[in-house]
Amino acid sequence: MKSAPLQPPVRDALALPRRPAPSARRLAWGLAVAALVLILIGLCAGAEGWSLAWREDAGLILAIRAPRTLGALLAGALLGLAGALAQGLFRNPLADPYLLGSAAGAGLGVVLVLAAGGLLGASMGLAAAGALLRVGLVGAAFAGALGGMALTLALAGGAGRPMTLLLAGVVVGVLLGALADLVILLSPEALRGKQVFMLGTTSFFGWPGVAALALALAVTLPPALLLARVLDALVLGDASAASLGLPLPRLRLALVALLALATGSAVAQAGLIGFVGLLAPHLVRRRAAVTHGGLLALSALAGGVLLLAADIAARSLIAPQELPVGVLTAVFGGGYLLWLLRQQQVAR
């Protein structure tokens, strides 16, 4: 009597398709072409409108427009990647990168540095304090974002229970937001700087910031793609994923660490830009049927395209003045989600 065939190993059960679906390939090519076109437009878009005189504006392009354009693309890619990780980790299409206390932690870090800068300005002069602030804000936002997520993990007792982790993130967000408000009451001059940070901006990008974002993307994207099979297994439920032999608590912790690093890097350079991380995975899922490996890569590309398009619109709509890029992403992203909800109601 023949024995029953052995079940395939975990790596075969979770194996990704060797070739992406045609819809995914078309979407990837479309996003890549859109990114290249937007990069060229970004190099032409300046404070006085669009200019094609690249020889005359070479210094301006290299010093201001090029780092701002590439920085917006990279920051959007990190937010898109973080959004796809958050939605896969919590199996919730409404999850966004700021869900685990990173936004409130970054805001608190920025407020503390701004308040300290006000005190230093009175003692060591405005010029020295301003130089310190330019360096300290980026580090404070990054440390605050990572610290907020670390506090959420500590409060939840690890990443093993997603619902507990989610509730802990809500609690940490409220707590750190209240602390930031308390600091503003004691140091009102920090309010304006916090508002700029909360609205999000791409106007301060320089080549060091671009290098930091590129390094963050290079560090987070490859491991995220390697862990994409874990997200595919989590779709089946925790019991089914555990039956495949996956150490879920440790793998979830690794996913949260990647989410924290991607979110913290983007927030440190561009502030709190909303809806990019939420919207990018939605757009990918509506256009292509992909597993989480394709979703993570395409969401990163879609996030970069979305933020770069918003950045170009922010500097062009009312030039020579600029709009906060976070306001545009919130308006267009919120409008798209409202339209999507309306379409679903009509379909019923």
Buried (B, 14 or more C-beta within 10 A) or exposed (E): EEEEEEEEEBEEBBEBEEEBBEEBEEBBEBBEEBBEEBBEBBBBBBEEEEBEEEEEBEEBBEEBBBBBBBBBBBBBBBBBBBBBBBBBBBEEEEBBBBBBBBBBBBBBBBBBBBBBBBEBBEEEEEEEBEEBBEEBBBEBBBBBBBBBBBBBBEBBEBBBBBEBBBBBBEBBBEBBBEBBBEBBEEBEEBBEBBEBBBBBBBBBBBEEBBBBBBEBBEBBBEBBBEBBBBBBBBEEEBEEBEEBEBEBEEBBBBBBBBBBBBBBBBBBBBBBBBBBBBBBBBBBBEBBEBBBBBBBBBBBBBBBBBBBBBBBBBBBEEBEEBBBBBBBBBEBBBEBBEEEEEEEEEEE
